[in-house]
Amino acid sequence: MDPGSNVTGFGIVRANGDEVEYVFSGTIASGRTTARHDRLREIFTGIERVIRDYQPTHFAIEDVFYSKNPRSALVLGEARGAAILAAAMAGIPVFEYSAREVKQSVTGNGAADKSQVSYMLGKMLGLRELPERADESDAIAIAMCHAFKRREWSVAK
């Protein structure tokens, strides 16, 4: 999941051994004029709905990034909190990955730009159409990163 105060992206993949399959993705959006507490409720209920409909077994989210603007960091933290709470309330374990770690796992380059990440997702998942919104593409990349990490963990055992 790629949290944001106005648009929160989500992506669901199914991992089975070395195979990773795209399941579904989308965004939870609220208007910029919507009150912050209403946006947080929309994120929480939107993630609850995705969890109810798709029943994921893991929840991966982008880790906190450090902003020069304390207000932006606070607002992003609130959005993350709403999403993490929805997963926690459903009893789903939460995993956090830095943006650099996600880019590295998907493209092999921790400094890759969004277009490179989107392109690689299309190639790896066989997507005919790439997501139009970066938030959605980023969320799929986070899900892919987690799938790859889980595979590494199982091989290491």
N, C-alpha and C positions, 0 to 999 in steps of 0.2 A: 504494500500500500504506500502511495505517495501522498502524504498529508499536505493540505493547504487550507488556508482560511476561506478562500473563495471557491476553489475547485480541489477536490480530493480524488485522486485516481486510484483505481483498484484493478488488480489483475489476478486471475486464477489459472494456475497450470496444474497438470497432473504429472507426477514423476513416478516412473516405474523402472528401476534400474538405471540404465543409460538413456532411456527414452523420456523425453519431456514433451508433453502435449498441451497446446493451448486449449483452455476451456472457455473462458469468458473474461471480459474486461469492460470497464466503463468509468464514468465519473459521477461524483456526487457534487452538484454545483448549487450554489446559492448566490443571489445577487449581492453586489458590493454594498447596496443600501440596506440589506438585511441586518438586523441587530446581531451583534457577535454571539450572544447567548442562543439566538435562534439558529445561527449557522452551526454552532457546536451541537445543538440538538439534531440538526439535519445530518451532520457527519455521523453521530452516534446511531441514529435510527437507520441511516443508509447502510452503514456497515453491519448493523444487526440484521437487516433484510438480506444482504449478500450472504452472511453467515447462515441464516435460516434456509435460504434457497439453494446454496451450493455446498454447505456442510464441510468446509475446509478443516483439515486436521492440524494445520500450522498457520500462523499469522506472521508475516514478515513485513517490516516497516522500515522506512529510511530513518537512520539515526539522526539525532539532533545535529544540525549544522550551526556553526557559530557565525552570527550576523554582526555587522558593525552597528546595526540599528537594534537597540534593546527591545523596542516595541514590536518590531517584526519577529524577533526571536520569541518573545512572550506569546504572541498570537499564534505562531506556528506550534509552539509547545502546547498550547491549549487544544489545537486541532489534533495533534498527535495523541494527547491525553484522552480525548473523546473517542478516538478510534481504538486505542489500546484498551480502554475500559470496555468497549463493546466486545472485544476478543476475550478479555479476562472474564467478563460476566458469562460468556459462553463456555468457559473452561478450556480455551484454546491457548496453547503455549505461544508466547510472543518472542520473535527473534528480530534483532535490529542490525542493520548494515549501513555503513557509511556510503555516501555517494561514490566515493573513489573505489571502494570495494565492489560495489555493484557494477560500475563501468569496467573494472578490471575483469570481473568474472564473465561478463557478456562479450566484451570486445578484445580483451587481452591488454587494454590500455586504460589505466586508471584516470587518465586525463582526457578520455574520448569526449567528443561533443555529443549533443542529443541526437543529431542526425546519424552519427555512426552507430549509436546504441540502437536506434530505431531500425536501421538497415540490418544490423546483425540479428535482431529479434525476428525480423521478417524471414531471414535466411534460415535461422535455427528452428523456427516454429512452422515454417512453410506457410506463412500468412500471405494471402493474395493481396490484401490491402493492409497497409500499416495504419495504426491508430492516428487519427487527425490531431488529437490533443497530446501534448508532451506529458501531461500529468498521467494519462492512461498508459502511454508507452513506458514512462518511468516506473509505474507500478508493475507492469509486466516484467520489466528488467529486474526489479526487486524480487519478484516471485521466482524468476529464473535463477538469480543469484542464490536464493535459499535452496532451491532444488539442487544446484551444483554443490553447495556446501554440505547438504545432507548426504549426497553421494560420496563426497570426500570423507565424511565422518564414518560412513559405513565401511568404506574400503580400509580406513585406518584401524578399524577394530580387529 
